[in-house]
Amino acid sequence: MSYVLSRFINGICLNPKEYIVDQNNEAMTFKNKQLALDYFNETEGYDIQDEEQLEDEFGVYIDEEETL
C-alpha cells in the first residue's frame, strides 16, 4: 500500500482534491504515512508531529493511493 499528500482545492471540501506531483506530473507516492509526513516537513520547513496536526493546521491529508 502507498500513500499520497492531498488537499481540497482552495481549502473547500466541496472542491476536488489536488495532489503533490512528481516531475512527470504523476501523484507522488510514499511507502508509509511517516515518509509522507517527513516529505511535507522537509519541503515546507515545518515540524508537524502527526497526521491530525497536518490536517488541522494545513488542510493537507495523507490518503491511500487507491482513493485517487
N, C-alpha and C positions, 0 to 999 in steps of 0.2 A: 504494500500500500504506500502511496506517496501523497504529499500534501502541497497545497498552493496558498499563496497570500492573496487576499482579495479585499475589496471594499465596494460598497454601493456607490455608483456614480453620483457625485455631488453630495454624498452622505445621506441620500434619501432612499429609504428601504423599498420604495415603490419602483425605483430605477433598477436596471440590471447591474450585475457586478462587473467590475473591471479587475484585471489580474496583473501581477508583476510578470513581465515578459522578458525573454532572453533575446540574443542578437538575431534570432530567426523569427522573432515576433510570436513565439510559442510561449504558453504559460510555463514559468519556471516551476520545477517540481523539487521537492525536498523529501528525503527518506523518512524523516520524522518531524514532529511538531517543533522539537527543540532546535533543529537545524534551521527551520523557517524563522523562528523567533531570533536566533543568532544572526541570521542574514539581515533581518529588519534592523536589529540593534547596530550591526556593523555599518550598514549603508546609511542609516538615518542618524547615527550618533547618539542613540538613547541606550538606557539600561533597563528595558522592560523585563520584568521578572516572570510573568506568566501570560497565558492566552487571554485571561479575563481582563487584565490590565491593558493589553494591546487593543482589545475590542472597546473597552470603556473610554480610554484616552484618545485613541486614534481612529476608531471605527474600522480597524483592519481585522480581518478574520483569517484563521487558518482552517482551510476546508480540505476535505478528502478530494483527491483528484477526480474521482468518479462523478462528483457533483457538477462537473463542468458541462 
